[in-house]
Amino acid sequence: MNIITNAINALEESYINNQQSSCNLQITIRTELLNSDWVAIEIADNGVGMSQEVQQRLFDPFFTTKVVGKGTGLGMSISYQIVTEKHHGQLRCISSLGEGAMFIIEIPIRQNKSI
């Protein structure tokens, strides 16, 4: 949900900055079976995108690009932690300024049960 909420915010910012009309804004969610053991979930938007500097800090706790009072800077950090630690998967981002962003979540289909 954090990734989708951030995608909505990126589209809103893009619209406010008159970079796109409302009819061109979109979020795409795609799933793919990578092999018999892994699945991928891609969440992409065509919003404002991110610089390389932002992408490098994206999953750091308390890092945010939002104005004071709008975000805590914990959403992406928590998302990363859930995907990597709880599901033993990977979370990565591909983005360029003005080109939107794509988040790719890759997780194993089966989890090892630990006691």
Secondary structure, 3 states (H helix, E strand, C coil): CHHHHHHHHHHHHHHHCCCCCHHHCCEEEEEEECCCCEEEEEEEECCCCCCHHHHHHCCCCCCCCCCCCCCCCCHHHHHHHHHHHHCCCEEEEEECCCCCEEEEEEEECCCCCCC
